[in-house]
Amino acid sequence: MRLLTHNMLSSNIKGVTNGFPLRIEVVKVEEKTVEINADFLKNMFQKIDWKALTEASRSMGYTELPEESEFSLLESDEFLSRFHHALLELHLEEGALVCPESGRRFPVSKGIPNMLLHEDEV
């Protein structure tokens, strides 16, 4: 699961009001090379919750993103490269996503998060 995907997921358990961002528990991370597309990154930048992305990337062992972000950073090739790596090349292969409010764990297996809810959670 890429951090792009993680940034769009939240816990939808009945009664949960603060289901984002999901905390990442890492068992296995893989880095997969993807061709950089600056236009895609520039378009996605405004849709990304930056704090959630930096926390997620740090939990996966990547500490190269700045704490704060601003549009002017998109002019830097170095920043785009780091943003690209965190967003698209880091993959959570095994682990779990944890709801920040309820503590419910959603397993990630072979890079696929299982976000299915139990009957009593719907």
N, C-alpha and C positions, 0 to 999 in steps of 0.2 A: 504494500500500500504506500503510495507516494504521499508526501506531506501536502501536496495540492488537494488530494482527497480528504486527508485528515482535517484540513482547514474548512471543509464544507460540511463535515459531519457533526451532529449533536445528539444527545440522548433525548429520546422522545417518550420516556417512561411517564405514565400517568402521574400527575402531581408534581413533576420536576419542573421548576421554573428556571434553573440555572444549569442547563445541560451542555454548555459550551465554555471553553474548549475541553475536549476529552483529554485526560492525562494519558500519556503513553508509557506502558510497561514493556521494555525491550527484552526479548530473548535472542533475536537474530535480526541484524540489519545487513542489507546488501546494497552495494553501490552499482548502479547500472548506467552506463554511458548513454546519453541522449544528445542528439544534435541541438545546439542552442538556437533559439529563435527569439531574437530581441523584440520583435513586434509583439509576439505572444506574451512575453514577460511584461512588457510595458502595458499591455491591455489588462493583464491579470493583476498587476500591482495594486490597482485601486480596489479590487474585489477581495484581496487577502487581508485577514486580520493579522496584522504584523506581530503583535505580542504573542498570539497563539503560535505563529510560525516560528518565532525565535525560541520559544519555550520547547516546542516539539523538536526542533532541530538540535537543541542542546541535549534533550533527553536521549537523542540518538547519537550523541557524541560529536556533533558538528557545531563548532563555536565561532564560525567566521562571519556570522551576520551581525550587523550593528543593532544595538538595543532600540534605537529610534530610526524611523525611516521618513524620507521626504522625496517628493517627485524629482528634485534636482539630482538625486543619486542615480537615477535612470540614465544619466548621461555618461556615467562611468562604466567602462567595459569590465573593470575589476568587480564592481558591485553587481553588474548583471550576471557575471560568471558565478559569483557566490550565491546569488538569489536563485539562479537556474539550478545549481547543484543541490541546494536545500529543497527546493520545490519539486524537482523532477527526477533527480538522480539517486536520492536516498530512498530506500524502500524498506519498510517494516515487513519482514517476511514472517516472523513468528513473534508473538507477544500478546498484548491486550490493550484495549482502550478502556479507560475507566471514567465513569460519570463523576463529575466534580461534586455533585450534590448528594447522590444516593450511594456512590461507591460501587455501583453495579459494574462488573467487568464484562466487556464484549471481546471475545477471543479473536485474534488474528492468526490465521493459519494459511500458509503458502501465499502470503500477501493479500489475503481476502478477509476483510473484517466481517464478522457475523453480528449484525445489528438486530437480529430478530428478537422480539420481546416475548416474554412468557405471558400466559393468559392473564395473570393477575396484574401485569404491568400495562395492559392496554386500556 
